[in-house]
């Protein structure tokens, strides 16, 4: 079971803000304890805890097109080419000059 944010898997640390990581960690720990008697073994218990942790993250955060998690409602706008809209604005401005 993960004890701290530093213990989380790399993909969680790389794609989630500290707030999202904390949500993941707390949900994972809660689920791990809830399924301590799970008969599927540690691997099954881990899978269940991960599923529950991701559901908690998905409840409060959204995954952007860049693969990172943002608080619900603040996902950066994306253009058709996948770039944040802000960068498209800068590119258009530089072509005008």
C-alpha positions in Angstrom: 0.0 0.0 0.0 1.2 3.5 -0.8 2.1 5.6 2.3 3.1 8.9 0.8 2.9 10.8 -2.5 6.4 9.8 -3.3 5.4 6.1 -3.1 2.8 6.6 -5.9 3.5 5.1 -9.3 5.4 7.3 -11.7 2.5 7.7 -14.1 0.3 9.0 -11.3 3.0 11.5 -10.2 3.7 12.7 -13.7 0.1 13.2 -14.8 -1.6 14.5 -11.7 -1.3 17.7 -9.7 -0.4 17.3 -6.0 -4.1 17.8 -5.2 -5.1 15.0 -7.5 -2.3 12.8 -6.2 -3.6 13.4 -2.7 -7.1 12.4 -3.8 -5.7 9.3 -5.4 -3.6 8.4 -2.3 -6.4 8.8 0.2 -8.9 6.8 -1.9 -6.3 4.1 -2.6 -5.6 3.7 1.1 -9.3 3.7 2.1 -10.0 1.0 -0.5 -6.9 -1.0 0.4 -8.1 -1.2 4.1 -11.7 -1.9 3.0 -10.6 -4.9 1.0 -8.0 -6.3 3.4 -9.8 -9.6 3.5 -10.0 -9.7 -0.4 -9.5 -13.3 -1.4 -7.9 -12.4 -4.8 -4.5 -11.7 -3.2 -2.4 -8.6 -3.1 -2.5 -8.1 -6.9 -6.3 -8.2 -6.9 -6.5 -6.0 -3.9 -4.2 -3.5 -5.6 -6.3 -3.6 -8.8 -9.4 -2.9 -6.8 -7.8 -0.1 -4.8 -6.4 1.5 -8.0 -9.8 1.4 -9.6 -11.4 3.1 -6.6 -8.6 5.7 -6.5 -9.0 6.5 -10.2 -12.8 6.8 -9.7 -12.2 9.3 -6.9 -9.8 11.3 -9.1 -12.2 11.2 -12.1 -15.0 12.5 -9.8 -13.0 15.7 -9.0 -10.6 16.0 -12.0 -10.7 15.8 -15.8 -8.1 14.4 -18.1 -6.9 16.9 -20.6 -5.9 16.1 -24.2 -2.3 16.3 -22.9 -2.9 13.3 -20.7 -2.7 15.3 -17.4 -5.5 15.7 -14.9 -7.0 19.1 -14.1 -9.7 20.2 -11.6 -13.1 19.8 -13.2 -14.0 22.7 -15.3 -10.5 24.1 -15.8 -9.1 21.8 -18.5 -7.1 24.0 -20.9 -8.8 24.4 -24.2 -7.3 22.4 -27.0 -7.2 23.2 -30.7 -7.8 20.6 -33.5 -4.0 19.9 -33.6 -4.0 19.2 -29.9 -2.2 22.4 -28.9 -3.6 24.5 -26.1 -5.6 27.4 -27.6 -3.3 29.9 -26.0 -0.4 28.7 -28.2 -2.5 28.9 -31.3 -3.3 32.5 -30.4 0.4 33.3 -30.0 1.2 31.7 -33.4 -1.5 33.6 -35.2 -0.3 36.9 -33.6 3.3 36.2 -34.7 2.2 35.7 -38.3 0.4 39.1 -38.3 3.6 40.9 -37.3 
